[in-house]
């Protein structure tokens, strides 16, 4: 409301709304919108990549937990063997068939084996705590059994890695979209050198009383258009363009680093799988021989045919063979998890991400077709 004071006072009431619209004639607004869409999609893909990473960490820690449980079982079995050997050494010492040094060494090995169990249990607990952290679960509520074997891979599997598979990794897609967004920001910055069209207007009503607002003849409206062009802020425009170009270079470098990392992770996983497969059968044969030698030596020791050093040597060989076999099985399982992660973890985009990616691909195809038509008209491809 407004009041005019003079010889007579009048009061007028009014209501109006204003709006303005600005567009870069060089297409800067379109480039900015497209870049914003690319940046949003890249952020969503980065989130998907974090989820795959966490899933891989869970799998690797579960394998580590299983390996720790297997090593604990091996250590418990070795303690049983050392205890049996210590009892035989005690009997031989009492019978005058062995000296104090042999008895002391047998007792020492038994106690050392007993002490190692505590370290094995600590390792199991640490893996359990890690799994509770990764799954955001109270460790007391985590239902986790202690397996007697490391998770194994299928008896026969084939690994084929087409080049396009790596492009399905969320981080690769995110890096690609980041480059596209940075390119759009460069175009946006450069478009500021060209004129921009601004249209502004207002629409409203004005009357002497509130009751007559909106009545015929009380409407007011205005519409104006203007062209603006930078003249005095050239330094700002130069800086903005250089900054956008630097961000584009950074995005390209990040894309290259992501691609190289993907190739490295894939090759490392394949090498780990191949090495574990190569070592598997020889280690199984070595374990079989070690078990046989340990059993025969213990029987000979009971019969007094060999001394304790033979028992100790074969027991240590058996322990090494058991641990090496279990560790190799864990390496094979870990290699498969690493390969799964390196190839994108079987990633399937969520509905929101899929819709956004589909729209981006559709727009890219339309722009490529438009560029091709322009080139054909200009006779570039003739």
C-alpha positions, 0 to 999 in steps of 0.5 A: 500500500502507498499513501500520498500526503498533500492537500489531500491524502490518498491510499492505493493498494497494489500487488505485483510479481517480477521475473527475469530470464537470462540466456547466453547466446553462445550456449553457456547455460546449456553447457552449465546444465549438462555439466551439472548433470554429469557431475551429479552422475559422477557423484552417484557412481563414486558412491557405487564404487565405495559400496563395491570397495566395502563389499570387497573388504568384507570378503577379504576379511572373511577369508582372513578370518577363515584362514586364522581359524584354520591356523588355530586348528593347525596350532591346536593339533600341533600342540597335541603332537608336541604334548604326546612327544613330551610325554614320551620324552618324560617316559624315556628320561625316567627310564634312563633312555634320554638325557635332561636336554632332550626332555627340556627341549620337548617341554619347551616346544610344547609350551611354545606351541601352547603360547602360540594359540593365544596369538592365533585367537587374537588374530581371529578376534581382530578379523571379527572386529573388522567384519563388525566394523565393515558391516556396522554390526555390534561385534557381540551380535555378529553371527560368525562361525569358525570354519575348518577350511578356507572358502574355495573356488570352483574346481574349474573356472575360466577367466576372460577379461574383455577390454570393455569390461573395465569400462563398466567399473563405476569409478571408470564411468565416474572419471569419464563423466568428470572429464565430460563435466569439466569440458562443459565447464570450459565451454561455459567459461568461454561463453561468457565472452559473448553477449547474453540476452536478459528478459525481465518483466513484472505483472500486477494490479493496483487500485484504491481499495483492496476489494477492487484489486484485480478488477478490470483496468487495474492491471499493470505490466512491463516487459524489457529486454537487454543484451549484455557483454563483458567489457570491463571484467576481461581479467575475470573472464581470462582467469575463469577460462584458465581455471576451467582448463586446469580442471579439465587437465586434472580430470583427464589425468585422473581418468588416466590414473583410474584406467591404469589402476584398473589395469594394474588391479586386474593384472595383479588379481590374475597373477595371484590366481595363476600363482595360487593355482600353480602352487596348489598341487605341489603343496598338497603333495608336500603336505601328504609326504609331511603327514606320512613322515611325521606319523612314521617318525613318531612311531619310531620315536615311541619304539626308541629307534630315533631321537627327539630331533627327528620328531622335531624336524618332521613336526616342524615340516608338517606345521609348515606344510599345513600353513602353506596349504591353507595360506595358498587356498586363502591366496586363491580366494583372495585373488578371485575377490580382487578380480571381482573388485577389479572388474567392477564387482558385478555392479548393476546401477540403481534405478536412479543411476540407470535412468540418469546414465540412459539420459546422458547416453541418449543426449550424447547420441543425439549430439553426435548425430547433429554434429554429423549432419552439420559436417555433412552439410558443410562437406567435411566428410565428402 
